[in-house]
Amino acid sequence: MDTRIPTLAGVVALVLTLMTRPAAAHVDYVTDGPGAALDAVAFALSVLADPVNAAVFGVSGLAVTGGLAAYLWVRPTIADVVVLRDVLAGYADLVPWMLRLSVGLPLVGAGFQGYLFAPTVTFDPTASPLVRLLFIGLGFTLLFGLATRIVTAVGLVTYAWAVSVDPGVVLAMEYVPAFLALLILGGGRPSADHMLQQVASTDGTYYGRVDPVHHLKGFLDSATAPYRESVPVVVRVGMGVTFIYLGLFQKLADPGRSLLVVEKYDLTAVVPVDPGMWVLGAGLTETLVGLVLIFGFMTRGAAAVSFVLFTTTLFGLPDDPVLAHITLFGMASAVFTMGAGPLSFDEWFGRPARSDRGTAVSAD
């Protein structure tokens, strides 16, 4: 009997279990006001006190545990997965571009629509034109890839200022690891930075005679080179923390507000289970995905599952702001491309691609 079959079945069970849960969503983005004040522990115990609910959770837990146990026991090398990893490793130079798009687009939207990173923290664009111009300017320069490291540094300072103005900006915490990754990687290519660097560093060009910036860029590239290997860690851990915040603090710790989402979208008509099961299922799933990403276990699989969760959110919750999730989409794509990187279970236990350790290198 092929020993890869139980492992494959376990992986499929894990994916199906995650996909049948509610999609990841910022509860604050789709609800108005707080829900009923419910004790989180008492709520969870009351839901699991129902034998049907307990059985569903028990079967799901056994399926996931069995699948993971089979994977750890067999540890197969499937040729298709190996080839896929190596192909993804060849997309290394596109990671900065993915991150720039995923940060630049929502920043432009934030400036035009008038909010500070998180759609729930709004400002009047006509009364604060400089703030509006700041966000639009940050967004467009990142989209162009112009002075990327300087712009991301300004972005980090702006985020810190926004949190001091309104702690609700923490809902958009995914900007921080994305900014940090770009601060290390630079603009990559295609980008204005790469284009101008090539022109300025070529002997005999007019631009090279008048532009001193490319010397600074060369220095920054050399200074950040030792840290590029850590970019997968920064992105996956940042994404994992975001998932844990969504699952643990927004759902499991505040079940009353999460129940408002179930009621608003009539989710029990989609999957006919107890409303409390939706809340616990969503919270536990997002927390589990977050932990898997932080520890770097089956990282590309977790990134693929998170991408599916974001997509089903957009289809299932029609008024959930699309721009608010673009950064997480980009981060999931980057993690799927780079893999776990160092300081991960995958690197210690698995069989990484031939160049996984080098997938976060800028192509300047």
C-alpha positions as CSV (number, residue, x, y, z in Angstrom):
1,M,0.0,0.0,0.0
2,D,1.3,3.5,-0.9
3,T,2.2,5.2,2.4
4,R,1.5,8.6,0.8
5,I,-2.3,7.8,0.8
6,P,-2.9,8.3,4.6
7,T,-0.9,11.5,4.5
8,L,-2.7,12.9,1.5
9,A,-6.0,12.0,3.1
10,G,-5.0,13.8,6.3
11,V,-4.0,16.9,4.4
12,V,-7.3,16.9,2.5
13,A,-9.2,16.5,5.8
14,L,-7.4,19.4,7.3
15,V,-8.1,21.6,4.3
16,L,-11.8,20.6,4.1
17,T,-12.2,21.2,7.9
18,L,-10.7,24.7,7.6
19,M,-12.7,25.6,4.4
20,T,-16.0,24.7,5.8
21,R,-15.6,27.1,8.7
22,P,-16.5,30.8,8.3
23,A,-14.2,33.0,6.4
24,A,-11.7,35.3,8.2
25,A,-13.3,38.7,8.7
26,H,-12.7,41.8,10.9
27,V,-15.9,41.8,12.9
28,D,-15.7,45.5,13.5
29,Y,-15.8,46.1,9.8
30,V,-19.3,44.6,9.3
31,T,-21.1,45.3,12.6
32,D,-22.5,48.4,14.2
33,G,-22.0,48.7,17.9
34,P,-21.3,46.0,20.5
35,G,-23.3,42.8,20.8
36,A,-24.7,41.2,23.9
37,A,-22.3,41.0,26.8
38,L,-21.4,37.3,27.1
39,D,-18.8,35.6,29.1
40,A,-16.5,33.9,26.6
41,V,-15.8,30.8,28.6
42,A,-19.4,30.3,29.6
43,F,-20.5,30.8,26.0
44,A,-18.0,28.2,24.7
45,L,-19.0,25.7,27.4
46,S,-22.7,26.2,26.7
47,V,-22.2,25.6,23.0
48,L,-20.2,22.4,23.5
49,A,-22.7,21.2,26.1
50,D,-24.9,20.3,23.2
51,P,-24.1,16.7,22.2
52,V,-24.4,17.4,18.4
53,N,-22.1,20.4,18.7
54,A,-19.6,18.4,20.8
55,A,-19.7,15.5,18.2
56,V,-19.0,17.9,15.3
57,F,-16.0,19.4,17.1
58,G,-14.8,16.0,18.2
59,V,-14.9,14.5,14.7
60,S,-13.3,17.6,13.2
61,G,-10.6,17.6,15.8
62,L,-9.9,13.9,15.3
63,A,-9.7,14.3,11.5
64,V,-7.2,17.2,11.8
65,T,-5.1,15.4,14.4
66,G,-5.1,12.2,12.5
67,G,-4.1,13.9,9.3
68,L,-1.3,15.8,11.0
69,A,-0.1,12.7,12.8
70,A,0.0,10.8,9.5
71,Y,2.0,13.6,7.9
72,L,4.5,13.7,10.7
73,W,4.9,9.9,10.6
74,V,5.2,9.3,6.9
75,R,6.8,12.6,5.8
76,P,6.5,11.8,2.1
77,T,8.4,13.5,-0.8
78,I,5.7,13.9,-3.4
79,A,7.3,14.9,-6.7
80,D,4.5,17.4,-7.6
81,V,5.0,19.3,-4.3
82,V,8.8,19.4,-4.8
83,V,8.5,20.8,-8.3
84,L,5.9,23.3,-7.1
85,R,8.2,24.5,-4.3
86,D,11.1,25.0,-6.7
87,V,8.9,26.9,-9.2
88,L,7.8,29.2,-6.4
89,A,11.4,29.7,-5.3
90,G,12.0,31.1,-8.8
91,Y,9.4,33.9,-8.2
92,A,11.7,35.4,-5.5
93,D,12.1,38.7,-7.3
94,L,8.4,39.3,-7.4
95,V,7.9,39.3,-3.6
96,P,8.6,43.0,-3.2
97,W,6.2,43.8,-6.0
98,M,3.5,41.7,-4.4
99,L,3.9,43.5,-1.1
100,R,4.1,47.0,-2.7
101,L,0.8,46.4,-4.5
102,S,-0.9,45.0,-1.4
103,V,0.1,48.0,0.7
104,G,-0.1,50.7,-1.9
105,L,-3.6,50.1,-3.2
106,P,-5.3,50.2,0.2
107,L,-3.3,53.3,1.2
108,V,-4.6,55.1,-1.9
109,G,-8.1,53.9,-1.0
110,A,-7.7,55.1,2.6
111,G,-6.7,58.5,1.4
112,F,-9.6,59.0,-1.0
113,Q,-12.2,57.4,1.4
114,G,-10.9,59.1,4.5
115,Y,-9.7,56.5,7.0
116,L,-6.5,55.8,8.9
117,F,-5.4,52.3,7.8
118,A,-8.5,50.7,9.3
119,P,-11.9,51.5,7.7
120,T,-13.4,52.0,11.1
121,V,-11.1,54.9,12.0
122,T,-12.3,57.7,9.7
123,F,-11.4,61.3,9.2
124,D,-12.9,64.1,7.1
125,P,-10.8,64.4,4.0
126,T,-11.9,68.0,3.4
127,A,-11.0,69.0,6.9
128,S,-7.7,67.1,6.9
129,P,-6.3,67.5,3.3
130,L,-2.7,66.9,4.4
131,V,-3.5,63.6,6.0
132,R,-5.4,62.6,2.8
133,L,-2.4,63.7,0.6
134,L,-0.1,61.8,2.9
135,F,-1.9,58.5,2.4
136,I,-2.4,58.9,-1.3
137,G,1.2,59.9,-1.7
138,L,2.4,56.9,0.3
139,G,0.2,54.6,-1.7
140,F,1.2,55.8,-5.2
141,T,4.9,56.0,-4.5
142,L,4.8,52.4,-3.2
143,L,2.8,51.3,-6.3
144,F,5.5,52.9,-8.5
145,G,8.3,51.5,-6.3
146,L,9.9,54.9,-5.9
147,A,12.2,55.5,-2.9
148,T,10.6,52.4,-1.4
149,R,12.6,52.1,1.8
150,I,12.2,55.8,2.6
151,V,8.5,55.6,1.9
152,T,8.0,52.5,4.0
153,A,9.9,54.1,6.9
154,V,7.5,57.1,6.7
155,G,4.6,54.6,6.5
156,L,5.7,52.9,9.8
157,V,6.0,56.3,11.5
158,T,2.5,57.2,10.1
159,Y,1.1,54.0,11.5
160,A,2.5,54.6,14.9
161,W,1.0,58.1,14.9
162,A,-2.3,56.8,13.8
163,V,-2.4,54.2,16.6
164,S,-1.6,57.1,19.1
165,V,-4.6,59.0,17.6
166,D,-7.0,56.0,17.8
167,P,-6.0,52.6,19.1
168,G,-8.6,51.1,16.8
169,V,-6.0,51.3,14.0
170,V,-4.6,48.1,15.5
171,L,-7.3,46.3,13.5
172,A,-5.0,47.0,10.5
173,M,-1.9,45.6,12.2
174,E,-0.9,43.7,9.0
175,Y,0.6,46.9,7.6
176,V,3.5,46.6,10.1
177,P,5.1,43.4,8.9
178,A,4.4,44.4,5.3
179,F,6.2,47.7,5.9
180,L,9.1,46.0,7.7
181,A,9.5,43.5,4.8
182,L,9.7,46.3,2.2
183,L,12.1,48.2,4.4
184,I,14.4,45.3,4.2
185,L,13.8,44.2,0.6
186,G,13.4,47.6,-1.2
187,G,11.3,48.0,-4.3
188,G,12.6,44.9,-6.2
189,R,11.5,44.8,-9.8
190,P,9.5,46.0,-11.6
191,S,9.9,49.3,-9.8
192,A,11.0,52.8,-10.4
193,D,13.8,52.2,-8.0
194,H,15.2,49.4,-10.1
195,M,14.8,51.2,-13.3
196,L,16.5,54.4,-12.1
197,Q,19.2,52.4,-10.5
198,Q,20.0,50.7,-13.7
199,V,20.2,54.0,-15.6
200,A,22.1,55.8,-12.9
201,S,24.7,53.1,-12.5
202,T,25.5,52.9,-16.2
203,D,28.6,54.9,-17.3
204,G,27.9,57.7,-19.8
205,T,24.2,58.3,-18.8
206,Y,23.1,61.9,-18.2
207,Y,20.9,60.8,-15.3
208,G,23.9,59.0,-13.7
209,R,25.7,62.4,-13.6
210,V,23.0,64.3,-11.7
211,D,21.4,61.6,-9.5
212,P,23.2,61.0,-6.2
213,V,20.4,58.8,-4.8
214,H,21.5,55.6,-6.4
215,H,24.6,55.6,-4.2
216,L,22.4,55.7,-1.1
217,K,20.3,52.9,-2.6
218,G,23.4,50.8,-3.1
219,F,24.4,51.4,0.5
220,L,21.0,50.4,1.8
221,D,20.9,47.2,-0.4
222,S,24.2,46.2,1.2
223,A,23.2,47.1,4.7
224,T,19.9,45.2,4.5
225,A,21.3,42.1,2.7
226,P,22.0,40.1,5.9
227,Y,18.4,40.5,7.0
228,R,16.7,39.4,3.7
229,E,16.7,35.8,4.8
230,S,14.5,36.8,7.7
231,V,11.7,38.4,5.6
232,P,9.7,35.1,5.4
233,V,9.7,35.0,9.2
234,V,8.6,38.7,9.4
235,V,5.7,38.2,7.0
236,R,4.4,34.8,8.2
237,V,4.6,35.7,11.9
238,G,3.0,39.1,11.3
239,M,0.2,37.4,9.3
240,G,-0.1,34.7,12.1
241,V,-0.5,37.3,14.8
242,T,-3.2,39.0,12.7
243,F,-5.1,35.7,12.4
244,I,-4.8,35.1,16.2
245,Y,-6.1,38.6,16.9
246,L,-9.1,38.0,14.5
247,G,-9.9,34.6,16.0
248,L,-9.0,34.9,19.6
249,F,-9.8,38.5,20.5
250,Q,-12.5,39.5,17.9
251,K,-14.5,36.2,18.0
252,L,-13.8,33.9,20.9
253,A,-13.3,36.7,23.4
254,D,-16.3,38.7,22.1
255,P,-19.0,36.1,21.1
256,G,-21.8,38.5,21.4
257,R,-20.6,40.7,18.6
258,S,-19.7,37.7,16.5
259,L,-23.2,36.4,16.8
260,L,-24.4,39.7,15.2
261,V,-22.4,38.7,12.1
262,V,-24.1,35.3,12.0
263,E,-27.5,36.9,12.4
264,K,-26.8,39.7,9.9
265,Y,-25.8,37.4,7.1
266,D,-28.1,34.5,8.1
267,L,-25.1,32.1,8.1
268,T,-27.1,29.3,9.7
269,A,-29.0,29.1,6.4
270,V,-25.7,28.5,4.6
271,V,-24.6,25.8,7.0
272,P,-27.5,24.7,9.3
273,V,-25.6,24.5,12.6
274,D,-26.0,26.3,15.9
275,P,-25.0,30.0,15.7
276,G,-22.6,29.4,18.5
277,M,-20.8,26.8,16.4
278,W,-20.2,29.4,13.7
279,V,-18.6,31.7,16.3
280,L,-16.4,28.9,17.9
281,G,-15.6,27.4,14.5
282,A,-14.5,30.7,13.0
283,G,-12.5,31.7,16.1
284,L,-10.7,28.4,16.5
285,T,-10.0,28.1,12.8
286,E,-8.4,31.5,12.6
287,T,-6.5,30.9,15.8
288,L,-5.2,27.6,14.5
289,V,-4.1,29.1,11.1
290,G,-2.4,31.9,13.0
291,L,-0.4,29.4,15.2
292,V,0.5,27.3,12.2
293,L,1.9,30.4,10.4
294,I,3.8,31.6,13.5
295,F,5.5,28.2,14.0
296,G,6.0,27.8,10.3
297,F,4.4,24.4,10.0
298,M,3.0,23.4,6.5
299,T,3.4,27.1,5.8
300,R,2.5,27.1,2.1
301,G,-0.6,25.1,2.8
302,A,-1.6,27.4,5.6
303,A,-1.1,30.4,3.2
304,A,-3.2,28.7,0.6
305,V,-6.0,28.0,3.1
306,S,-5.9,31.6,4.3
307,F,-6.2,32.9,0.8
308,V,-9.3,30.8,0.3
309,L,-10.7,32.1,3.6
310,F,-10.2,35.7,2.5
311,T,-11.8,35.0,-0.9
312,T,-14.9,33.4,0.7
313,T,-15.2,36.3,3.0
314,L,-15.5,38.7,0.1
315,F,-18.2,36.5,-1.5
316,G,-20.0,35.7,1.7
317,L,-20.0,39.1,3.4
318,P,-20.9,41.5,0.5
319,D,-20.4,44.7,2.5
320,D,-17.0,43.8,4.0
321,P,-14.6,46.4,2.6
322,V,-12.5,44.8,-0.1
323,L,-9.6,47.3,0.3
324,A,-9.3,46.3,4.0
325,H,-8.2,42.8,3.0
326,I,-5.9,43.5,0.1
327,T,-2.8,43.7,2.4
328,L,-3.6,40.2,3.8
329,F,-4.1,38.9,0.3
330,G,-0.7,40.1,-0.7
331,M,1.0,38.8,2.4
332,A,-0.6,35.3,1.8
333,S,0.7,35.4,-1.7
334,A,4.2,36.3,-0.5
335,V,4.2,33.6,2.2
336,F,3.0,31.0,-0.4
337,T,5.9,32.1,-2.6
338,M,8.6,32.3,0.0
339,G,7.7,29.4,2.3
340,A,8.5,29.4,6.0
341,G,12.1,30.5,5.9
342,P,14.4,30.1,8.9
343,L,13.2,29.5,12.5
344,S,10.4,27.3,11.4
345,F,9.1,23.8,11.8
346,D,9.1,23.3,8.1
347,E,12.9,24.0,7.8
348,W,13.7,21.8,10.8
349,F,11.5,18.9,9.9
350,G,10.5,19.1,6.3
351,R,12.2,19.1,2.9
352,P,12.4,22.7,1.7
353,A,12.9,23.7,-1.9
354,R,16.4,23.9,-3.2
355,S,16.4,27.7,-2.8
356,D,13.8,28.4,-0.1
357,R,16.4,30.0,2.0
358,G,17.0,32.6,-0.7
359,T,13.5,33.4,-1.8
360,A,13.4,36.8,-0.2
361,V,16.3,38.3,-2.1
362,S,15.8,41.6,-3.8
363,A,16.5,41.4,-7.5
364,D,18.0,44.9,-7.8
